[in-house]
Each structure stands twice: as C-alpha cells, then as structure tokens.
Amino acid sequence: MRTTIIKVVSTVVFIFTVLTGIHAQGPHSRMRTPEERARWQTDWMKKELSLDSAVIAKVYAINLKYAQRMDSLMRSDNTRHGNRPNMRTLMDAKDKELEKVFTAEQFKLYLQKKDQMRQNARENRQLRP
C-alpha cells in the first residue's frame, strides 16, 4: 500500500514537472528581444557558414538592425498577415546586406540553409492538426 502511494505521488510530481517545463517553453518563449534573436542568428550563421571573427561583428550588426526593425513591425497595429509584404521587404534587404559581407560560397550556403529551414517549417505546419 505504501509503495503504491509513493508511486502515485512520484507520478504526479513527474507530470507536474513536465507540464511546467512545457508551459515555460510555450508561446512566450518565442518572444525574445531583438538582441537575443540577433545573437542567436549570428551564432547559427557562425556555426553553419564557418564565419571568421572579422565577419562575425558585421553580421551581428546586420542581424540586430533587422531584428529591431522586424520587432517594430510585429508590434505594430497591423495584423501579422497585413505586415507580411513589409517583412518580406526587410528580409530581402537584410539578405542584400549579408551578401556584401559573406563570400560567394557562404552566401550560397546561407540561401540553401535558409530555404531548407523554410521548407521544414512549411512541412511542420502541415503536420499540425
């Protein structure tokens, strides 16, 4: 009887811990600051594109500039879909600036990886109920 109670309590504590962790990673975790998003993007680019230290500072400045502009758009009164053309324009401008900083090979790889991430996101959206 005592072991049954201990198992039940342990199970409840485990479930509570898991649910708390899931909640903590919920929709609010996506709302990072522009600085955090720029740092994450720069770290990703550094790793995936083998950026050298001379380029990393420039890439971070570009990522921060566009993360701040994107943040302004996301916080505006327009709906997300209403801002889509403006977001596309920002992303295109960012890519043009990055192209000036990357080597031709790095930029080609960047576009390939970006396209792959977009494709993965599209597939994940289709899998959702």
ABEGO torsion letter per residue (X at the ends): XAAAAAAAAAAAAAAAAAAAAAAAABAAAABBBAAAAAAAAAAAAAAAAGBBAAAAAAAAAAAAAAAAAAAAAAABABBAAAAAAAAAAAAAAAAAAAAAABBAAAAAAAAAAAAAAAAAAAAAAAABX
